[in-house]
């Protein structure tokens, strides 16, 4: 399924002129302390224990 056909994208792209980058990201340096072992990190999806947070979101009814 193609949500953005080329013709529609090209039409919008010609209307928008941007000077500069589209976004700026700030990523702080992660300190390598309190790390998971490789197997635990693989299961958790991160090697940093402080980034392994519980998922508190969900479907709102």
Steps between C-alpha positions, in 0.01 A plus 500: 500500500654829394380781728705766326495467122791674333280753324338616827839525672652698215204738500539571874878518478488778243273711725721475810840665503705445813827672580699299748468155649151350546571412866765525766559218747660518841636169621689511829802276539407177679728403787608137495405417860263239641485290183314178431689188398461422128218245544301723735550805280381312195178401681447852637577672169768719656833448669440793737300406812386859554335499155304180570173662608157340534245565227221707655311581185223308345183524309271769636134416517 
